[in-house]
């Protein structure tokens, strides 16, 4: 069967694209990916979504999915492993070895949290070391926790952890925080949160079953110290999820899919939306807007076939 449109990804960009495509009666197939609902699923409260003063990330994504599902479409809970954009119809193969074909594609695969790559990180990943404070924070009530990073995600994690502990440390490799002013305001001056600048994690240590501490290095003088922690939350940014598309589409030097003329990729009929292409704004609302544009562009493309 050859579909009109396949949407890869189910975050704000993918679900908005699905909503518009469904309303246009394109009957899209939405391949949900590794994290149905996208990274927003793991966000505590979203406070900058128009119309909602404060809403849980999970609740927002479920509302978006349910809204889209009011129109004809199919959700596939699988992960794309391989694509063939060399000829029409385009082919998409998932990790379950299922192949789907379509005349148009929207890629909205988003981005994945980066890791530090230091010794001990892999050994203790999932054993006190994670990227998701919202997922695991409640496990560390009254414990000593470390958050690595200085951007919005790190501030979000630190603010969230104040619900459980007053022993929160942030290490930032730069001499200032890179988070937005609004997010910085959540943590600066909070007596429960200590910020260590010009510092990075160079080693993670544990007892074999769980992380117990880290080695910190000052990037200015290379001095080191070891501190004990019960949990380490890594919040140092995102890497675009473009692995299946390498060699098929033009990528930027940072690994994002290169966009030509609004939402078009380097292949006619393949459109891009959200953080998989956006290395500047990376907001839920901008991703949703890009999903809308990609769906409109895909509809116009299909109408010309």
C-alpha positions in Angstrom: 0.0 0.0 0.0 1.3 3.5 -0.9 0.2 6.2 1.6 -0.1 9.9 0.8 2.0 11.0 3.8 4.1 9.5 6.5 5.1 11.6 9.5 8.1 10.4 11.5 8.0 11.6 15.1 5.2 12.4 17.6 6.4 15.5 19.5 4.8 18.9 19.1 6.0 19.1 15.5 4.9 15.7 14.5 1.5 15.9 16.2 0.7 19.3 14.8 1.7 18.1 11.3 -0.6 15.1 11.9 -3.5 17.4 13.0 -3.2 19.5 9.8 -2.7 16.5 7.6 -5.6 14.7 9.1 -7.9 17.8 8.6 -6.8 17.8 5.0 -7.9 14.2 4.7 -4.4 13.0 3.8 -4.8 10.1 6.2 -1.2 10.2 7.5 0.7 7.4 9.1 2.5 8.6 12.2 5.5 6.6 13.2 5.8 7.6 16.8 9.5 6.8 17.4 11.5 6.1 20.6 9.6 8.5 22.8 5.9 8.9 21.8 5.0 12.4 22.7 8.6 13.6 22.3 10.8 15.2 25.0 8.0 17.2 26.4 6.6 14.0 27.9 9.5 14.3 30.4 9.0 18.0 31.2 7.2 18.8 34.5 5.2 22.0 34.0 5.1 23.9 30.7 4.4 27.6 31.4 4.9 29.2 28.0 2.2 27.4 26.0 -0.3 29.9 24.8 -3.7 29.5 26.5 -2.3 27.4 29.4 -0.8 29.2 32.3 0.7 26.0 33.5 0.3 22.4 32.2 2.2 19.2 32.7 4.2 18.3 29.6 2.6 14.8 29.6 -0.9 16.3 29.7 -0.2 18.7 26.9 1.1 16.0 24.6 -1.8 13.7 25.3 -4.2 16.5 24.5 -2.3 17.2 21.2 -2.4 13.5 20.3 -6.1 13.1 21.2 -6.9 16.2 19.1 -5.0 14.9 16.1 -6.6 11.5 16.4 -10.1 13.0 15.9 -9.2 12.9 12.2 -8.3 9.9 9.9 -4.8 8.7 10.7 -2.8 5.7 11.9 -0.3 5.7 14.8 2.5 3.2 14.6 4.5 2.7 17.8 7.7 1.8 16.1 11.2 3.3 15.4 12.5 4.2 12.0 15.8 2.5 11.2 16.2 3.0 7.5 14.8 5.2 4.7 15.1 5.3 1.0 14.4 8.7 -0.5 16.1 8.0 -3.9 12.9 7.4 -5.8 9.1 7.6 -5.5 7.4 6.2 -3.6 9.6 6.8 -0.6 10.2 3.8 1.7 10.5 3.7 5.5 11.7 0.6 7.4 11.2 0.3 11.1 13.0 -1.6 13.8 10.3 -4.3 13.5 11.3 -4.7 9.8 8.0 -3.3 8.7 8.2 -1.2 5.5 5.9 1.7 4.8 5.7 3.6 1.5 4.4 7.1 0.8 4.5 10.0 -1.7 5.5 12.5 0.9 7.3 12.5 4.2 7.5 14.8 7.1 10.5 14.3 9.4 9.9 15.5 13.0 12.2 13.2 14.9 13.4 15.9 17.3 16.6 15.6 19.4 18.0 13.5 22.1 19.7 14.6 25.3 23.5 14.6 25.1 25.8 12.6 27.4 29.1 13.8 28.9 31.2 10.9 27.7 33.3 10.8 30.9 34.6 7.6 32.6 31.9 5.9 34.7 28.9 7.5 33.0 28.0 4.4 31.0 28.6 2.1 34.0 26.2 4.1 36.2 23.7 5.1 33.5 20.3 4.2 35.0 21.9 3.7 38.3 21.6 7.2 39.6 22.8 8.8 36.4 20.2 10.0 34.0 18.9 12.9 31.9 15.4 12.9 33.4 14.9 14.6 36.8 11.2 14.6 36.2 11.2 10.8 35.7 13.5 9.9 38.7 13.6 12.9 41.0 11.2 11.6 43.5 13.6 8.7 44.2 16.0 11.2 45.8 14.0 12.8 48.6 16.3 14.5 51.0 19.3 13.3 49.0 22.3 15.2 47.6 21.9 15.6 43.8 24.0 17.1 41.0 22.8 18.7 37.8 25.2 19.2 35.0 24.5 22.1 32.6 23.7 25.7 32.5 20.8 25.9 30.1 17.0 25.9 30.4 16.9 22.1 30.9 19.3 22.3 33.8 17.3 25.1 35.4 14.1 23.1 34.9 15.7 20.1 36.6 17.1 22.1 39.5 13.7 23.9 40.1 11.9 20.5 39.9 14.3 18.9 42.4 13.4 21.5 45.1 10.2 19.6 45.6 12.3 16.8 47.1 15.6 18.0 48.5 17.4 21.1 49.6 20.9 19.7 48.6 21.0 20.6 44.9 24.3 21.4 43.1 24.6 22.7 39.5 28.0 22.5 37.7 28.3 24.8 34.6 31.4 24.7 32.4 31.1 28.4 31.5 31.4 31.4 33.8 27.8 32.3 33.4 24.5 30.4 32.9 23.2 30.1 29.4 19.6 29.7 30.3 16.9 32.3 29.6 16.5 35.0 32.1 13.1 33.6 33.2 14.6 30.1 33.8 17.7 31.6 35.7 15.3 33.4 38.0 14.0 30.1 39.2 17.3 29.0 40.7 19.6 32.0 41.4 19.3 33.1 45.0 17.5 29.9 46.0 19.4 28.7 49.2 18.7 25.1 48.3 20.7 25.4 45.1 24.5 25.9 44.8 26.0 26.8 41.4 29.6 26.0 40.6 30.9 27.8 37.5 33.9 27.0 35.3 33.5 23.4 36.3 32.9 20.1 34.6 32.4 16.4 35.5 35.5 14.4 34.5 34.6 11.1 36.2 31.7 9.4 37.8 32.2 7.0 40.7 30.1 4.4 42.4 29.9 1.2 44.4 29.1 -1.1 41.4 25.3 -0.8 42.0 24.8 3.0 42.1 26.6 6.2 41.5 28.1 7.7 44.7 29.9 10.7 43.5 31.9 12.5 40.8 35.2 14.1 40.1 34.9 17.7 39.2 37.6 19.7 37.3 38.0 23.4 37.2 38.5 24.3 33.5 40.6 27.4 34.4 43.3 25.8 36.5 42.6 22.1 36.0 42.3 21.6 39.8 40.1 18.6 40.8 37.9 17.6 43.7 35.7 14.7 44.5 32.2 15.2 45.9 29.6 12.7 47.0 26.2 12.6 45.3 23.2 10.3 45.3 22.1 11.2 41.8 23.5 13.0 38.7 21.2 14.5 36.2 22.9 15.4 32.9 21.3 18.4 31.1 23.9 19.6 28.6 21.8 20.0 25.4 20.4 17.9 22.6 21.7 16.0 19.6 19.3 15.9 16.5 17.9 12.5 15.7 19.1 12.2 12.1 21.0 8.9 12.0 18.5 7.2 9.6 18.7 10.1 7.2 22.5 10.5 6.9 23.5 10.0 3.2 19.9 10.5 2.2 19.4 14.2 3.0 21.8 17.2 3.4 22.8 17.8 7.0 24.4 20.9 8.6 27.8 20.8 10.3 26.0 20.3 13.6 24.1 17.3 12.3 20.7 18.9 11.9 18.7 18.4 8.7 19.3 21.3 6.3 16.1 23.1 5.4 15.7 24.7 2.0 12.9 27.1 1.2 10.8 27.0 4.4 10.3 23.3 5.3 11.7 21.6 2.3 14.7 19.2 2.6 17.2 18.5 -0.2 14.8 15.9 -1.6 11.6 17.0 -3.2 8.6 15.6 -1.2 10.5 15.3 2.1 9.7 18.0 4.6 11.2 18.9 7.9 9.8 20.2 11.2 11.0 20.9 14.7 14.2 20.4 16.6 15.6 17.9 14.1 16.3 21.0 12.0 16.2 23.8 14.6 19.4 24.7 16.4 18.3 28.1 17.4 14.9 28.3 19.0 14.1 24.8 20.2 10.8 25.6 21.7 7.6 23.5 21.8 5.6 26.3 20.2 8.2 26.8 17.3 8.2 23.1 16.7 4.4 23.0 16.5 4.5 26.0 14.1 7.0 24.2 11.9 4.8 21.1 12.0 1.9 23.2 10.7 4.0 24.6 7.9 5.4 21.2 6.9 1.9 19.7 6.7 0.7 22.6 4.5 3.8 22.3 2.3 3.3 18.5 2.0 -0.4 19.0 1.1 0.5 21.4 -1.7 3.2 19.0 -2.9 0.8 16.1 -3.1 -1.9 18.2 -4.8 0.6 18.8 -7.7 1.3 15.1 -8.3 
